[in-house]
Every structure is written in structure tokens, then in C-alpha cells.
């Protein structure tokens, strides 16, 4: 493409629209826009700055910068011609916002490279679309009380076990990178085959994936996760709330988020020092862990370390919060468990 045409294309696709199209929220500061940088773990103050006037961006933390084409190339691992095609909307339109198709992120040892990020992005897109075409998986989610809006909002997908490699090739992505990030085995088998896929999103990026079987076969683990440290599900949505509900499982967390509560899921009963320290930011932490001995022991640990801020919920006749989505009046039962604490605070 001639340079004049490139410049015209860049003007018709403003950089701020492209950045936000990848699910990265921007807010105005003077003549520039700031947001979370997708090229490193931007967990503190937003470091990405977008300059609409010069059609450029720069991260003051990792030092990466350039124009809109550089942004696309770095984020998706594309060549210059492919990035131009992406900017033009060929062969597909610019990526949809995060609540429709989502970006990427985890790795075995630190943040992934460009190729790995691009493979994760493609996999989440692929699995989301597979879920919408898989009646068995949709039926399972329906039986668990999970609604369509929740599926879309939380990046849920399904891995049938077939087609990911072909899709990656169609996207011109390196299969080796998909193996390095954990999506494929050495033999080319899909890691999440036969599982629902749940993503944890931070700053517009998927930083972790876990998968659950839709049938409870003996000898097969219910959950498998990508390599790396397990994050707290829903942390970004809940972190600025005055109070939070602490849950164990993926479905516990999904149900409470579906009902509009500021919930986080720890994926087990590991209530360690790092988590307890992070929970001190909240005025109140409602403990909705499982009713089995392990869950109750974890609640006791939280109470001992968080003091009056820890508030254990009494929900009779159910093992966990997820069950409430499948019983008549389940939401009302949860509200009833919260009510004594709210009345006490009032």
C-alpha cells in the first residue's frame, strides 16, 4: 500500500477507537487518553497514553510506543501487511469489545510474547463461538442457572477438541506458540477438549483460563487450568467496591456476578497471606465458602486474620452458592443470609 494511502487509512481509523476496540477503556487527561497497557502487567496506575493529535501511543512503564499499526502488530503478533489488513477490516472487522470477544494473557513464566498473546486471543474467540453452536454445553450451563448475558459478559466458551489448530492456521498464527502457552499438547491435542472454558479478564486482557467438564466422569478431573499462578476471579470488577463476597468455585462466582453482587472466586480454599492482605482493602468481606469442612476451615482462617471485617454467611441446606441458582427462591435465600449483617451494620 502506498504511504499516502496508509496515512489516509490511519486517519479514518483513529488510534483511540482501535485501542478501545480491543476492550481497553480510556479516559481523557488533558489532550491525551490513558488506560491499562496490554503489553505488560499494568496492575497499578494506568501507564498507557494515547495521543489522538499525533495518532500515536506510548507506555511509560514498558517503553513501547508507536502508531496504530505498531499497536496492532505488537498486540496480535502480525506482519505489517496483515496489520494494515486488520486496520482495514480485512478479512475480518476490527476485534469486537471485551464483552463480545476478548483479548489475552497468561504464561508459564511471566507474560507471554506477541505470538502467545495472539494465540490466546484467537482461542478465546474460537471457544466462545464453539459454545454458541454446542447444545450440550449450553444445556449444561442452563441447568446450572447460567444465563446468556452471563455467558457473553464473562468470556465463557467450550472446547469441542477439534478445530483450534485449523483456526490458528487460518489466522496465520504459529502453532508452536499455542503449545508454549499451554493450549495444545506436544501431540497437538487441545488442552481444554470437552470442557467449558472460563477466562479471567484484567485491563481488557485475559490473564488466565480454566476449563470444567460438562460430565462428571470418574477418574477425570473436573477442572484443568493453564500453567501459572491461579488469579482471583473477578478481582478487577470488585476491587473498588466497599464490600465483597468471597466464594470458592467458578460457578459460585458466576452466579453471584449474574445477580449483581461484587463477588470474587478463589478457585478452592487456599486463603493465604497474599489474598488476606489484598482483602484488607474492603470494609467487609462476606464469606460464602462451601459448607464442607475445608470451606468452613478456610472461613475460620479468614475470620482470624480479617477480624470484624470478615462476615460468615449462613446458607442452610446447600453445599455452595452455585446450588442456589438451581433451587426455587435461591436468590432470596442468599439475600436472607446477607440481611442480618446489613441490619447489624445499619
Helices and strands as residue ranges (DSSP letters): H 3-12, H 15-21, E 27-29, E 32-35, E 48-51, E 56-59, E 65-67, H 68-76, H 80-88, H 114-132, H 135-143, H 148-153, E 157-159, H 164-170, H 175-181, E 195-202, E 205-213, E 223-225, H 235-238, E 243-247, H 250-258, E 263-265, H 273-279, E 284-287, H 293-306, G 307-309, E 310-312, G 321-326, H 330-345
